[in-house]
Amino acid sequence: MDSVNLLNKKVKHLSFGIGTIIDQGDSYIEVSFSDDNKKFIYPDAFDKFLKLEDEALQGIIDEQINAERKAERARLLETEAKLQAERRIRQAQSGSAGDETQNSRQVVFWCEPDEKAEIFTNWTVHTGTIKSGARKGQPNKLVRLNKHSACLLTERHADQEEKERAIIGLFMVDEDFTGRTCDDGYIPAHEKYRIKLSDEEVKQMQFWKYYRNPRSPENITWNTGRSRYFENLVMAQILRDLVALRAGTDQHELTEEFFKYFCHLNLINEDDIPENNGALLA
């Protein structure tokens, strides 16, 4: 990354106030404040602590920081994909079917009408609470969830049959989220990959076109509980159809990027995604 010449430029620090940059290297800058000189990592410090008075230069550094983040994220994704591919090869060679939880780490929620506004404003969803036992009243922990997971939001009105359950939104979980360590029960959405369906889209995205209850695959029944896990491939089917539904709209590009991101994280070949086989189509 090429450094921007910042010598003698004025900066503002959250705690130290106004200062002047007096020295600069490839990965650091030194700033003279009224009572002391301080060294900072470059360009990271401009992301949290420092801001240039020169707005044009600040904009250039912001672009550098964003590019660095994107490159680092791509490196991490590539490394993780290679590691998971190696695991699959080892499993195939050993005759192991692999960990089933890795293939079913998506979760669908039954959302009530009075909570939709809060969900789509804060872009978080609550896991619900435990109904009985020693941990009664405590939040459920969805331990399979991590950055590979997406949350599917559905609703069914009181006057509707279960087969009319519709998809109203979905999001990837935040990249730093881990279900096993989530103590408050709130699952935060990824800052970019989040979708709220329009009223017209909701009418066309029926949940049971995609989902089958593994315990009673021919029956369209939710039974009890606020949420349940489902297969990665089913989420890929939903995203694939949503991409097609949004063709020609201003939402198409982001939806397609969401779809590709999901498939990449979960090692899914887009060409290998099967046709929908939900209970509604049986």
N, C-alpha and C positions, 0 to 999 in steps of 0.2 A: 504494500500500500504506500503510495507516494505521500510524503508529509507536506502539509501546507505551511508556508513560512509564516510563523506566528510571533516572531521576535518583536518586542515593543508593543504588542497588541494588549488592549485592556480586557480583563475578564472579571466576572463577578462570581464569587464563591458563596455558597449558602451560609457558611459560618464565618469565614474570614473577611468577607466584604470585597471591595474593589482591589485588584492587583494588576501588575504588569508582568508580562512574560519576558524573562531576562535570559533564558537559555532553553535550547531545544535539541533533542536527539531523535533518533528513529522511533523510540518507544517511550519517550518521556518529555515532559516540559517542566521548567522551574519557574515559579511565579513569586514575585516580590510583593508582599503585602505590607501594610503600614508598620507592623511590628516583627515580621519574620519572613523568611523565604521558605517555600514549600515545593516539593517535587510531586508530580502526578504522572500516572501512566497515561500515555497518549495512544489512541484518541479516547480511551474508555472514560476518562474523567469528565469529558464533555457530555457524556450520556446521563450522568447523575449529579455531579458536583459543580461543574464550571459552565459558564455561558459567556461567549464573546460579545462585546459591545457591537462589533461589526457583524450585522445580521447576515450579510452575504457569505462571509467566511464561515459563520456558524452553520449555514445551510450546506456548505460543501462538506464540513466535518460530519454533519448529520447523515449525509449520503454515504460517506465512508463507513460510518458505524453500521448503518443498515446493510451495506454490502458485505461487511465483515460478518455480521450475524447470519446473513443468508448463506454465505459460503461455509461457515461453521456448521450450520444446521444441515446443509447438504452433505458435509463430510460425516457427520454423525449418522445420518440416515443411511448413507452408503455402507458405513462400517456395520451398522446394526443389520442391514439387509444381508450382508455377507455372512455374518455370524449365524443368523437364522437359517440361511440356505445351507450352511455347513451342518447345523443341527438336523435339518430334514434329511440330508444325505446320510448322516450317521444313523438316524432312526430307520431309514429305509434299508440300510445295509444290515442292521441288527434285527430287522423284522418287527420292530416296535411300531405300534400304531401312533405313538406320540402322545402328548398331553392334550386330552380333549378340551381342557379349559382354554388352551391357546386358540382353538378353532371356534370357541363360543364365548368371546369376551365383549360382545356388544350387549347393551341393555335397553329394554323398552319400558317406558313409564306410562301408567294410566294417570293422566292429568285431569284434575277437576276444573270446571269452568272458572271458578273464582280465583284460581292460582295462575292462570295463563298470563295475565298482564304482568305479574311480578316475574315470572320465568323469562318472558321475552324482554323485559326491561333490564333486569340484572344479569340475565344469561347464566343463571344457575338453576339447578333442580335439586330438590331434597330427596333423600333416599327413603324417607319415612321412618317410623319408629317401631321398635320391637313390641309386640302386643302382649307377651306373657313371659314368665320365667324370671330369673334373677336379674336379667338386664332389661326388664320391662320399662318402656319409656325412653330408652336410649336409641340413638340413630342406628339404623341398619348399616352394616359395612358391606359394600359391594367390592370384595377383595380382588376380583378379577380385573377391575378397571385400571387402565393406565393410558398412556398417550396413544396406544394403538386402538383405543376404544371410542365408539361413538354412542351417544345417547339419543334414542328415538322417542319422540314425544307424541302420544296419541290421546284421543278423547272419544268418548261415547256418551251422548246425551241420555238422560233418564228415560226418554220416550223412544229410544232407538234399541234395536236388537244388537247383540254382540257382533254379528256379522257386519254391521255398519260402522264399526270402529274405524276411525280415520287418522292418518298421520298429519300432524299439525306443525311439526318442526323437527329438527335434528341438529346435533353439533358434535364435533370431536371434543373430547375432554382436553382441558388445558395440558400443555406439554409437561408441566411439572407435577401433575396430579398423580397420586397413587392411592387406590381405593383402600389398601390395607392400613394406611396411616391416616385416613380421613376420620377425624373424631367428631366433627360437627354435623356430618351428614350432607353437606352441601357440595355438589359436584359443579365446578366452574367450567364454562365453555372455553374452547380455543378462541383466541382473540380474532381470528380470521374465519375459520371454517365453522360457520354457524348459519342456519337457514330457518326462517319462519315462512311457512307456506301461505300463499294467498287463499282467500275463500274459494276461488275457482279451482286452485290446485288441490286443496283439501278434498274436494268432491271426487277427484280422480285418483287419489292416493289412498286406497283402502288397505288397511293393515293386513287383513287376512288373505289378501292376494299373494302375500309373501310368506307368511308365518304359518307353521304347523306346530301344535303342541306335541312335543316328542312322546308324552305319556298317553295321549289320545289323538293321534294324527288326523283322524277323520272328523273329529268334533271341533266345532267352533265355540270354544268356551274359555273364558279367562279364569274362572273360579275365584280364587282369593289372592290378595297381595297387591302391592303397588307396582312392583317391577318384576322382570324376569330376564335372564340371559337368553341370547339367541346367537345363531351362527354368523360368523364373519361374512360368509358368502351371501346370506340373506340381506345384510346391510349393503353389500356391493350391488345387489339387484335393485334395491330401493334407490340408491344413488344413481345407478345407470338409467333407470326409468325417469328420474327427476331431471337428469341432464337432457334427455330426449323431450320431456314435457316443456322444458324452458328454452328449447331451440328457437333462435330468432328474437329472444328477449334480452334486455340489458343484464339479466341475472345469469345468463347461460355460461359465460366465461368463468365466473367464480364457482358456479356449481360443478362445472367440468373439472376445474382445478381441485376442488374438494374431493371429487370422485377419484381422481388420479392419485392424490395424496393418500387417501384411505387405502387404495389398492397397493400402493408402494409400501406403506407401513406394514400391511398385513400379508405381503408377498403373494398377492393375487394377480394373476394374469387376466387382463380385461377380456381377452378372447376366450377364456375358459369358464367364464361365469355362466352357469346354467340358466335355463328359462325358469320363470317363476313357477313355483309349485306349492302355493299356499293352500290352506284348507278350503278357501272359497272357490278354488279352481278344480277341486276334486270332483 
